[in-house]
Amino acid sequence: MAQAEQEMIIGLQFGNDCAQVTWCSRSMKEPVTAGSDGAAGQEQYEVPARVWESACGRGDRSVLSAFLDSCIRDCVPDPLYEQMRIMITLPQLEEAFWESIPGALTDLGCQRRHIYLQDYQSGFYYYTVNKKKELWSGDVALLEFKDGTMIGSVLHIDRTKTPALVTVEEAARSKVDESMRAGRDDEAWDKERDRLFFELLKKVFERRNVVTCYLMGDYYDRSWAPRSFQYLCFRRHAFQGKNLFSKGACYACMERAGMLRMPDLLYLGKDVISQNLNMVLRVRGKETVYPLISAGINWYEAHHECDLIPDGETNLTIQSKPMRGGAVTDHILRLVHFPDRPNRATRLHLSVYFTSPVCCEVEAEDLGFGGLYRTSGKRWRRKIYLE
């Protein structure tokens, strides 16, 4: 119990120019974002973060470990890595990130099974549904500014399904860089930006019931966009801040730690597996559907291992079924050149994992059978591609 009370939950956001840390312990009611002076609660803490991307690209774990350690120690009081769960959130996930970042954190003492990664869209989802329900009773808009472009995305909940399905999609974008300014003076440019922002908002809101808007960062300002802000705030909730993604990462990590209960929703992010994988097995003499991978989890967290004893079979059948409903599909792993042994005298170790949201790899390994039969060293593999 004492160890559980000391467990630290961290959401660490990496952006193009900065990193941000939100943290929580089991004794706290709400996560807090580290402040600019190192104190918690000011929700303004950002540190330069160019080093993380270059370290990931080079595979330089020592540099990345040192950077992560510096970010966490500057923001979190007395961090104990062996008692830490941490969710890293990035604009988008790439192979270099989900391989190098967990390695760098395990070098610091974190347990690999307590290290998670997600993209910004997932952070937007976790942040949104952990606020008052009235704030997501309809669609929710997210307004960002990246590389001279205003971007509007919408979170939509399809409540006709059980459980309700959640999607986040980009609805509109508009360039507001120097090429669009085209030599206008400050006053004329403010008017043009206001017009462009207003047109973007109309595209985001049209044919949607947007009840809440979140504005990320400090680009959007009523001083140059009075018409847009008037439209934005008309019969809608509107909030502006910088810690949405890091706080969303912390909420996601809290959910994995069992510290909060999520609403009955199924998030369909681009990194989420959309199909359930099962096997029909005989367990304690009774035929049953044995779950391997459940739909709705991130593909890089989807992994299952178990041992099987074939009963006359020379094939293994994996079944996939879309979580939105549809037919079951059988995928056969053929155990070619299966060892010549008596029936039920072979134990197989089965590993199932994903290498992308739609590509599953299945591997079966012959373990022999205790002291009676030594392993043959045979392995059988198959890739399963899901639509």
SULRA-V964150 format. One record per helix or strand of 2 or more residues. SS is the DSSP state (2 for helix, 1 for strand). FROM is the first residue (numbers start at 1). TO is the last residue. If there is no record, write none. Layout:
SS & FROM & TO
SS & FROM & TO
//
This chain:
2 & 2 & 6
1 & 8 & 14
1 & 18 & 25
1 & 32 & 34
1 & 47 & 48
2 & 50 & 58
2 & 61 & 75
2 & 81 & 83
1 & 84 & 90
2 & 95 & 108
2 & 112 & 114
1 & 115 & 119
2 & 120 & 129
2 & 133 & 136
1 & 139 & 146
1 & 149 & 158
1 & 164 & 175
2 & 178 & 181
2 & 186 & 205
1 & 210 & 216
2 & 226 & 232
1 & 237 & 241
2 & 244 & 256
1 & 265 & 267
1 & 275 & 283
1 & 286 & 293
2 & 299 & 301
1 & 303 & 308
1 & 315 & 322
1 & 329 & 334
1 & 348 & 356
1 & 359 & 366
1 & 379 & 385
//
